[in-house]
Amino acid sequence: MSTTTETRPRRALPPLMGLSDAAAERLRGLYAAGEANGEAGRTLRIAVKTKGCSGMAYDLTWVDGPGPGDEVVTDKGVTVVVDRKATLFLIGTIMDYEVKAMSAGFTFTNPNEKGRCGCGESFHV
């Protein structure tokens, strides 16, 4: 009796996250404004923090570069940095930029979310 071990083809991993056209365009503008103000090389870092009534919230900060273990995501020619601890919560997420009558900001469509709080500030998986 002989056994052969076949190597099955590996399934491609889904992208960690992506950017909508609007988010990419807004980030290009913010990065260009930073360069004009002498803050060249600043990059948006996305993390997930314990916060709010549902338990987690997206945390956006400016950094000079990726930290140890951070993931670098480039989509539509724009780069963002993702906190390593947030990667499991963000797989498949699309970051968008929305302009409404009284507000504007980045939003996230996250397939891992199971629910959001009433105000929409926090989520749980």
N, C-alpha and C positions, 0 to 999 in steps of 0.2 A: 504494500500500500504506500503510495507516494502522495505527498501533498505539495501543491504548488501555491505559492503566494503571488497572487496577481496584485499589481499596484493599480488601485482604482484612481481614476482621474480626480484631482482635487477640485472641489467646488469653489468657484471664485467667491471671495468674501465681499459682502456689500460695502459700499463706501462708508467711511465713518460718518461723514456728513457732507452736505452740499450747500451751495448758495443759489438763491434765486437770482435772476438778472437784476432785479431792483437792489438786492443786498450787495451784490458784486459792484454795481455802479456806485452805491452810497459809500462802500468801503474804499473804492478807488478815489473818490472825492475826499474822504477823511484822510487817507494816506497822503494824498497830494497836499492837502492843507497842512498836515504835520510837517512835511518836508519844507514847505514854504515858511513855516515858523521855526525852523531849525531843529525839528524833532524827527529827522530822517531815521528810518529803521524801526520805528515804533510799529508794533503789530497788535491786533486785537487778540486777546486770549479769552477763550470761552471755558467756563467751569460750571459745576453744579454745586451749590451750597445748601446746607440744611437751613431752611428758612420758610416762613409763612405757615398758613394753616394746613396746607396739604403736605408739607414736609420738605420739598425741594424747590429751588428757584435757580434760574440761569443767572450766572454772574459774569459780566463782561468787564474786562480791565485792559489797559494798555501796558504792554511789556516791551522791553528792548530786544527780546529774542526768546526763543523757546527755552524752558528750564529743563533740568534733567528728567528724562522720561516723557516729556510733553510730546504730543503728536502734532505734526505739521500737516495741515490740510490745504491743498491748493485746488481751487475750482474756478473756472472762468477767468483764469489768469490772476486771481486774487488769493493771497495766503492768509490764513488764520491759524492760531495755535490753540490746541485743545488740551486741557488738563488731563493727564493720564487717568486720574481717578474718575473722571466724568465720561470716559469713552464708552463704558458699558451702558450708560444711560442715554447716550447720544447716537448710537448706531442707527443709520438711516434717516437722521434728522435733516430737515431742510430749513436753513435760516433765510428769512425774508425781511424786507424793509417795507413797512406800510406807512402811508401818509393818510391821515384821516382829517376831518374838519378841525378838531381841537388837539390833535396829537400826532406824533410821528415817532417811529422807533423800530427796532429789530424785533421780529417775532420768530417763533420756532414751531414748525410742524414736526412733532416727534411721534413716530409710530409706537414708541415704547410707553407713552403716557397712558395711564389707566384712568386718570381723572384730574380735574383742576379745581382749585378753590373758586368760590363765587366771584372774587374780584379779578381772577385770572393771573395773579402774581405768582402763584406756586402750583406745583403739580406733584403727582405721585406715580410710581411705576409698580 
